[in-house]
């Protein structure tokens, strides 16, 4: 006899039992090394990937991923909360080149060691005291970095 998933979840909630996510962490992506130039820009797309601005916008909003809105103001009026810890990203593509934006996403702490923003794509082997779910992986994948870069490049 097959029991419906929703029935099982309802039973767990009613009994006060903890629900454990059955979703496993995605596989660890092979790290794609990058190089910053003397102007503190990463001019080459990570892994030669092409970003998608629409996906990047979604990542900027997603609290489990980019979560840019936690610290930055963005032209995303449908979202109620916009942080004020980091600089506003309105017009960011007028202030920085694509490579400079990529550098800031990948590892802002290389430019500003006092930054509260975590490095989104730093070599996992160089990270210390990492939460268990991020051990051996980056916060964003190379494709997600390129998607966020593509989105931010639309903000002129």
Residue frames relative to the residue before (quaternion, step in Angstrom):
aa qw qx qy qz dx dy dz
X 1.0000 0.0000 0.0000 0.0000 0.00 0.00 0.00
X 0.2797 -0.7787 0.5452 0.1347 3.58 -0.85 1.01
X 0.2264 -0.7695 0.5858 0.1157 3.57 -0.83 1.02
X 0.4677 -0.6830 0.4854 0.2814 3.56 -0.91 0.93
X 0.5891 -0.6095 0.4178 0.3271 3.54 -1.08 0.86
X 0.6617 0.5107 -0.3194 0.4465 3.61 0.92 -0.86
X 0.6147 0.5398 -0.3392 0.4645 3.59 1.09 -0.68
X 0.6501 0.5069 -0.3114 0.4728 3.58 0.97 -0.84
X 0.6587 0.5043 -0.3102 0.4643 3.60 0.91 -0.88
X 0.6325 0.5233 -0.3245 0.4699 3.59 1.01 -0.81
X 0.6501 0.5144 -0.3137 0.4629 3.59 0.96 -0.85
X 0.6469 0.5203 -0.3229 0.4545 3.59 0.94 -0.84
X 0.6597 0.5007 -0.3051 0.4702 3.58 0.95 -0.89
X 0.6764 0.5017 -0.2950 0.4513 3.60 0.87 -0.94
X 0.7045 0.4455 -0.2626 0.4860 3.57 1.05 -0.73
X 0.4515 -0.7059 0.4378 0.3258 3.56 1.29 -0.17
X 0.4272 0.6992 -0.4692 0.3293 3.58 1.20 0.42
X 0.5272 -0.6388 0.4450 0.3406 3.60 -1.02 0.66
X 0.3156 -0.7199 0.5843 0.2017 3.53 -1.11 0.74
X 0.1741 -0.7748 0.6027 0.0788 3.55 -0.86 0.97
X 0.4543 -0.6831 0.4990 0.2792 3.54 -0.86 0.97
X 0.3262 -0.7438 0.5545 0.1816 3.54 -0.93 0.91
X 0.5524 0.6096 -0.4000 0.4040 3.58 1.25 -0.20
X 0.3060 -0.7479 0.5638 0.1705 3.54 -0.83 1.01
X 0.5998 -0.5200 0.4436 0.4159 3.54 -1.25 0.37
X 0.5252 -0.6115 0.4686 0.3615 3.59 -1.04 0.65
X 0.6147 -0.5523 0.3869 0.4091 3.59 -1.10 0.48
X 0.5364 -0.6184 0.4665 0.3350 3.54 -1.15 0.62
X 0.3518 -0.7374 0.5470 0.1824 3.53 -0.81 1.10
X 0.5194 -0.6077 0.4920 0.3446 3.56 -1.06 0.72
X 0.4581 -0.6963 0.4878 0.2595 3.56 -0.84 1.03
X 0.2255 -0.7570 0.6029 0.1122 3.56 -0.97 0.93
X 0.3549 -0.7673 0.4983 0.1923 3.56 -0.36 1.28
X 0.1132 -0.7758 0.6193 0.0423 3.54 -1.16 0.71
X 0.2006 -0.7604 0.6065 0.1167 3.53 -1.31 0.40
X 0.2675 -0.7370 0.5996 0.1605 3.54 -0.96 0.91
X 0.3987 -0.7055 0.5288 0.2523 3.56 -1.08 0.71
X 0.7412 -0.4164 0.2842 0.4433 3.59 -1.31 0.00
X 0.6692 0.4798 -0.2925 0.4862 3.60 1.24 -0.38
X 0.4851 -0.6922 0.4075 0.3456 3.57 1.31 0.32
X 0.5230 0.5826 -0.4388 0.4411 3.54 0.89 1.02
X 0.2616 -0.7017 0.6355 0.1881 3.54 -1.20 0.62
X 0.1902 -0.8530 0.4789 0.0832 3.54 0.01 1.31
X 0.6957 0.4322 -0.2684 0.5071 3.60 1.14 -0.54
X 0.5029 -0.6338 0.4962 0.3149 3.57 -1.00 0.86
X 0.5570 -0.6073 0.4438 0.3521 3.57 -1.01 0.79
X 0.8532 0.0273 -0.0530 0.5181 3.56 -0.76 1.06
X 0.5581 -0.6172 0.3861 0.3981 3.60 1.23 0.27
X 0.4000 0.7464 -0.4477 0.2871 3.58 1.28 0.31
X 0.3290 -0.7130 0.5840 0.2059 3.55 -1.23 0.56
X 0.3552 -0.7598 0.5116 0.1864 3.56 -0.83 1.00
X 0.2661 -0.7246 0.6171 0.1527 3.51 -1.33 0.50
X 0.4189 -0.7530 0.4526 0.2293 3.59 -0.48 1.23
X 0.6371 0.5288 -0.3430 0.4437 3.63 0.97 -0.75
X 0.6558 0.4744 -0.3125 0.4972 3.61 0.97 -0.79
X 0.6325 0.5485 -0.3280 0.4377 3.59 1.02 -0.78
X 0.6244 0.5323 -0.3295 0.4672 3.57 1.05 -0.77
X 0.6507 0.5082 -0.3082 0.4726 3.58 0.98 -0.85
X 0.6530 0.5085 -0.3126 0.4662 3.59 1.01 -0.78
X 0.6199 0.5524 -0.3393 0.4421 3.58 1.05 -0.75
X 0.6871 0.4620 -0.2583 0.4977 3.57 1.16 -0.64
X 0.6276 0.6043 -0.3306 0.3627 3.59 1.00 -0.89
X 0.3712 -0.7599 0.4917 0.2074 3.57 -0.56 1.16
X 0.6782 0.4803 -0.2971 0.4703 3.61 1.13 -0.49
X 0.7357 0.3655 -0.2210 0.5257 3.59 1.22 -0.09
X 0.8452 0.0913 -0.0370 0.5253 3.59 -0.45 -1.20
X 0.0056 -0.8571 0.5129 0.0480 3.55 0.94 -0.98
X 0.1334 0.8332 -0.5223 0.1231 3.58 1.05 0.77
X 0.6384 0.5675 -0.3269 0.4043 3.58 1.04 -0.79
X 0.5324 0.6324 -0.4179 0.3769 3.60 1.16 -0.37
X 0.8119 0.2334 -0.0964 0.5264 3.59 1.08 -0.70
X 0.7760 0.3430 -0.1555 0.5059 3.59 1.15 -0.57
X 0.3896 -0.6518 0.5875 0.2796 3.53 -1.26 0.50
X 0.0333 -0.7911 0.6096 -0.0372 3.54 -0.96 0.99
X 0.5134 -0.6295 0.4677 0.3485 3.61 -1.14 0.43
X 0.3773 0.6722 -0.5232 0.3634 3.54 0.57 1.26
X 0.1332 -0.8699 0.4693 0.0721 3.59 0.46 1.22
X 0.6226 0.5656 -0.3587 0.4047 3.61 1.08 -0.51
X 0.6367 0.4730 -0.3286 0.5128 3.58 1.27 -0.20
X 0.4396 -0.7522 0.4367 0.2239 3.55 -0.72 1.08
X 0.7864 0.3032 -0.1628 0.5129 3.58 0.82 -0.93
X 0.0234 0.7480 -0.6628 0.0260 3.53 -1.02 0.92
X 0.4138 -0.7417 0.4770 0.2262 3.55 -0.70 1.09
X 0.2776 -0.7615 0.5666 0.1486 3.50 -1.32 0.33
X 0.4109 0.7178 -0.4671 0.3127 3.60 1.25 0.23
X 0.7589 0.2949 -0.1605 0.5580 3.56 0.95 -0.92
X 0.6651 -0.5031 0.3547 0.4228 3.58 -1.24 0.19
X 0.5835 -0.5489 0.4574 0.3860 3.55 -1.23 0.47
X 0.2999 -0.7605 0.5485 0.1756 3.57 -1.03 0.77
X 0.3493 0.6977 -0.5257 0.3389 3.59 1.25 0.31
X 0.8540 0.1050 -0.0894 0.5017 3.60 -0.80 0.96
X 0.2866 0.7995 -0.4941 0.1857 3.61 1.20 0.31
X 0.6501 0.5229 -0.3255 0.4450 3.62 1.05 -0.66
X 0.6033 0.5236 -0.3629 0.4797 3.60 1.26 -0.16
X 0.7042 0.4705 -0.2514 0.4686 3.57 1.19 -0.55
X 0.8056 0.1803 -0.0566 0.5615 3.57 1.09 -0.75
X 0.4919 -0.6211 0.5209 0.3175 3.54 -1.25 0.53
X 0.6878 -0.4537 0.3538 0.4426 3.56 -1.27 0.19
X 0.6704 0.5063 -0.2957 0.4548 3.59 0.94 -0.87
X 0.6479 0.5024 -0.3166 0.4770 3.58 1.06 -0.73
X 0.6279 0.5111 -0.3333 0.4832 3.59 1.04 -0.72
X 0.6366 0.5256 -0.3303 0.4576 3.59 0.92 -0.89
X 0.6441 0.5286 -0.3211 0.4501 3.61 0.92 -0.89
X 0.6703 0.5076 -0.2985 0.4516 3.57 0.93 -0.89
X 0.6578 0.4795 -0.3098 0.4913 3.59 1.05 -0.64
X 0.6814 0.5162 -0.2887 0.4312 3.55 0.83 -1.03
X 0.7977 -0.1835 0.1595 0.5519 3.60 0.74 -1.00
X 0.1432 -0.8235 0.5468 0.0480 3.57 0.31 1.26
X 0.6242 0.5744 -0.3426 0.4038 3.58 1.08 -0.66
X 0.5491 0.5750 -0.4030 0.4533 3.60 1.24 -0.26
X 0.6969 0.4272 -0.2524 0.5178 3.59 1.19 -0.59
X 0.7965 0.0712 0.0196 0.6001 3.53 1.01 -0.91
X 0.2572 -0.8157 0.4980 0.1434 3.61 0.04 1.27
X 0.6613 0.5071 -0.3102 0.4576 3.62 1.17 -0.43
X 0.4341 0.7174 -0.4543 0.3010 3.60 1.25 -0.09
X 0.4145 -0.7021 0.5265 0.2410 3.54 -1.09 0.78
X 0.5548 0.6147 -0.3888 0.4039 3.58 1.24 -0.39
X 0.3785 -0.7251 0.5197 0.2469 3.58 -0.81 0.92
X 0.5378 -0.5844 0.4731 0.3813 3.58 -1.17 0.42
X 0.3264 -0.7935 0.4866 0.1645 3.58 -0.60 1.12
X 0.8071 0.0936 -0.0522 0.5806 3.61 1.18 -0.43
X 0.2401 0.7536 -0.5625 0.2410 3.53 0.67 1.14
X 0.6262 -0.5380 0.3990 0.3991 3.57 -1.13 0.64
X 0.4425 -0.7273 0.4534 0.2640 3.63 -0.54 1.11
X 0.6009 0.5729 -0.3605 0.4251 3.60 1.13 -0.55
X 0.6814 0.4831 -0.2784 0.4741 3.60 1.22 -0.45
X 0.5862 0.6092 -0.3646 0.3904 3.60 1.22 -0.26
X 0.1929 -0.7678 0.6045 0.0882 3.54 -1.13 0.75
X 0.8547 0.1111 -0.0943 0.4983 3.56 -1.21 0.61
X 0.2214 0.7964 -0.5174 0.2213 3.54 0.77 1.12
X 0.5451 -0.5936 0.4729 0.3562 3.57 -1.03 0.75
X 0.6437 -0.5793 0.3417 0.3651 3.56 -0.99 0.85
X 0.6778 0.5063 -0.3095 0.4341 3.61 0.91 -0.85
X 0.7149 0.4138 -0.2548 0.5028 3.62 1.22 -0.37
X 0.3984 0.7268 -0.4801 0.2872 3.61 1.23 -0.04
X 0.8437 0.1559 -0.1427 0.4935 3.55 -0.82 1.04
X 0.7388 0.3511 -0.2137 0.5341 3.58 1.26 0.08
X 0.4815 -0.6309 0.5233 0.3103 3.51 -1.34 0.26
X 0.6138 -0.5406 0.4014 0.4120 3.60 -1.20 0.34
X 0.7683 0.1537 -0.0837 0.6158 3.56 0.95 -0.93
X 0.4629 -0.6253 0.5328 0.3327 3.56 -1.18 0.47
X 0.6754 -0.4653 0.3631 0.4421 3.57 -1.26 0.21
X 0.6502 0.5110 -0.3205 0.4620 3.59 0.97 -0.81
X 0.6544 0.5073 -0.3180 0.4618 3.59 0.96 -0.80
X 0.6019 0.5350 -0.3595 0.4714 3.61 1.04 -0.70
X 0.6895 0.4796 -0.2883 0.4599 3.57 0.83 -0.96
X 0.6165 0.5328 -0.3448 0.4660 3.59 1.09 -0.62
X 0.6642 0.4820 -0.3060 0.4826 3.60 0.93 -0.86
X 0.6145 0.5298 -0.3463 0.4709 3.61 0.99 -0.76
X 0.6530 0.5153 -0.3176 0.4551 3.60 0.88 -0.93
X 0.6527 0.5027 -0.3161 0.4705 3.60 0.97 -0.82
X 0.6896 0.4848 -0.2951 0.4498 3.58 0.78 -0.99
X 0.6191 0.5471 -0.3423 0.4475 3.59 1.12 -0.58
X 0.6091 0.5314 -0.3603 0.4655 3.62 1.23 -0.21
X 0.6236 0.5679 -0.3292 0.4245 3.60 1.24 -0.35
X 0.1599 0.7989 -0.5528 0.1752 3.56 0.19 1.33
